[in-house]
Amino acid sequence: MNDIMWYQNIMRNLLEKLPEASRKDGEFFLDKLFLAVKRVDNKPEMEFFLGLIEKSFLKFENEKSGSVTLVKFSRYILGLTLLYIKSGNDGAIWNSDFIPYLGEIKKFFDVEKEGKSFYKFLNQLEVDVFVSLNHQLAIDFKHFTSILRGNNDLKTIQSFTEACKGLGNESSEGFNQVVKDAEAHMINLQFADDLNSDFNLEGIDENLRNTTLQKSSHANSMPMSVNKGHRLSIFKALATSGELSDQTSLFINQNNGPI
């Protein structure tokens, strides 16, 4: 994952909630977490990314800048990852599948403080985050749309809409509306970008014309007091067949709704 993906760009907007001294570690955490996800499930379903992003912003977007500790930030997002990677996958994924790939970011979770094995820590974290969501994994599409509109540039929106191509036939009405809104937003951003580019080009042309006029004027060597002629003139339904820890699987099967 050498290239920064659309979902990484969106999640990075939350880094400003961390103390400034922790933001580089927070960015490292996100990059390594998505790499771990890729190794556990090479092609996660779109609902994994939607759920992770929407619920991460729900948790942290209203916190003051610099007020969230890296431990709290990394734990909660890891817990969401464990929940949504399973709910969006038809195969069995276990918490233990992640352990070999979390070594570089394990220090951020402060596991030793819990006095339990990493595996038990992951199981408990998953349960705690699920409880914090009132055992509901349904995605708020309106909230996700507001996240797209409020936090990202044209390139990110273009990458998101590109990733959504081909998903429309099997997805819910809510997801289809997200894509339509994203495409409309993309058009607006493209228009603004084109308008801004045209304005900049006009400015460059004007500067060139001014330079030509000035050179011509100097060539005539007319005194400034006499020469006064100068002028200056922008899905598929949320799958629930993935394996969760024993405490959470029943809740998810009962409470999950379509995306």
C-alpha positions, 0 to 999 in steps of 0.5 A: 500500500505505497499509494495513499488510498481514499479511505486513508486520506479521509481517516487522516482528517481525524489526526488533528484530534490527537496532541500535536506530538502524537500525530505522526504516530497516529498516521503511522498507526493508520497506515500499518492498520490498513496494511494489516487489514489488507493482509488479513482480507486482501479485498475488503468489502466497501461496507468495511470502509464505510462503517469504519470511517462513519463510526470513527468520525461519530466517535471523534469528530466533535472532540476538541483538537489535541484532546484525544490520546493516542491510546484511546484513538488507536484502541477504538479504531482497532475495535471498529476494524475487528467488527466491520472486517467480519461483518463485511466478509463472507468467510471466517475471520478471527481476531487472532488473524490480525496478531502477526501483523500488529506488532509495529503498532501494538505499543500504541494500545498499551496492552500491558496495562490490561494484564492479559494476553494480546488475544484476550485484549483484542476480544475484550476490545471488540466487545467494548466497542460493540457495546459502545455502538449499542450493538448496532453496526448499521451505517448512517449514510447521511453522516457518511455523505457529510464526512465526504463533503466536509473533509476531502479534496477532489482527488479523494472524491474521485478515488472514492467514486471510482472504487464504487463503480460496479457496486450499484446493482447489489447495493442498498438505496442508501448506498446508491444515494451516497454515490450519487451525492459523491458524484455531484460533489465531485462535479462541483469540485471539478467546476471550482477547480477549472474555474480557479485554473482559468482565473490563474491562467488569466492572471498569468496572461495579464502579467505577461501583457503588463511586462510587455507594455512596461518593456515597450514603454522603457524602450521609448525612454519617455520620462514618467512625468510625461508617459502616463499611458500604462494600463493594468488590466476552480452494496450490497447488504451488510453481511453478517456471516463473518465470525466474531468472538462468542460474545458479539456474534449473536448481537451482530446477527440480530442487529445488523441491517442492510447498507 
